[in-house]
């Protein structure tokens, strides 16, 4: 397992790759994990902003390029 000192030695690109790998692993876990109660209302608010045109979306590849 990596400790914090090993992580600090990674380049920014390497850290992002590690984060992506962790996220991929977490997102493939059992779907029985419940979202918090507030999550649905936040998603609905975001959807309303997108539909009204007051919020723009980016696909993940473009977002990573911007970052």
C-alpha positions in Angstrom: 0.0 0.0 0.0 1.2 3.5 -0.7 1.8 5.8 2.2 1.5 9.6 2.1 5.2 10.1 1.5 5.1 7.8 -1.6 2.1 9.7 -2.9 3.9 13.1 -2.5 6.7 11.8 -4.7 4.4 11.2 -7.6 4.0 13.6 -10.4 0.6 15.3 -10.9 -0.1 13.1 -13.8 0.7 9.9 -11.8 -1.5 11.1 -8.9 -4.4 11.6 -11.4 -3.9 8.1 -12.8 -3.9 6.7 -9.3 -7.1 8.6 -8.5 -8.8 7.3 -11.7 -7.8 3.7 -10.8 -9.2 4.1 -7.3 -12.4 5.6 -8.7 -12.8 2.8 -11.2 -12.4 0.2 -8.5 -14.8 2.0 -6.1 -17.4 2.5 -8.9 -17.3 -1.2 -9.8 -18.3 -2.3 -6.2 -21.6 -3.6 -5.2 -24.5 -1.3 -6.2 -26.2 -1.8 -2.9 -24.4 1.2 -1.5 -27.1 3.9 -0.9 -26.6 7.5 -1.9 -27.1 10.1 0.8 -30.6 11.5 1.0 -29.4 15.0 -0.2 -27.9 13.6 -3.4 -31.2 13.3 -5.3 -32.2 16.9 -4.7 -28.7 18.1 -5.8 -28.9 16.1 -9.0 -32.4 17.5 -9.7 -31.1 21.0 -9.2 -28.2 20.4 -11.5 -30.5 18.9 -14.2 -32.8 22.0 -14.0 -29.8 24.3 -14.5 -28.7 22.2 -17.5 -32.2 22.3 -19.0 -32.5 26.0 -18.5 -29.1 26.6 -20.2 -27.5 28.2 -17.1 -25.1 25.3 -16.7 -22.9 23.8 -19.4 -21.6 20.2 -19.4 -18.3 18.8 -20.6 -17.5 15.2 -21.5 -14.9 13.6 -19.2 -12.2 13.6 -21.8 -12.6 17.4 -22.4 -12.8 18.1 -18.7 -9.5 16.2 -18.1 -7.9 18.3 -20.9 -9.1 21.5 -19.3 -7.7 20.4 -16.0 
